[in-house]
Amino acid sequence: MRTPATPTFTSTVDGAVAHVVIRGELAYETGDELVAIVDDVLTLVAEVRVDCAELGFCDSYGLSTLLLVQRRLHAADVRLSLVNRSAALDRLLKRTNTFLHLTNPAPDTRRRRDN
């Protein structure tokens, strides 16, 4: 049986961009922490960049967490960018047909705030 790695999430805000770094696993035990971090910054920024370079493992709950984060950000007119994705994460996203949904920036459909 696999022993889960203890995850670490860090976040910083730099102007209109929040940077979130995932170290370790994104799984059932850890997904809610990522959602909480994103919820804390979504009204402050125009983009959230999730750095996946040190993401060691992502299970189905982790994928569900990424989809939930994307939905919340989209509803708040905030862009999600998954950066430094590993080949394993890309394979997971492609196998589940979520690659384009989570990585392809949609045309700018943000509501005009001046209307």
ABEGO torsion letter per residue (X at the ends): XBBBBBBBBBBBBBEABBBBBBBEBBBAAAAAAAAAAAAAAAAABABBBBBAAABABBBAAAAAAAAAAAAAAAAAGBBBBBBGBBAAAAAAAAAAGAAAAAABBBBBABBBAAX
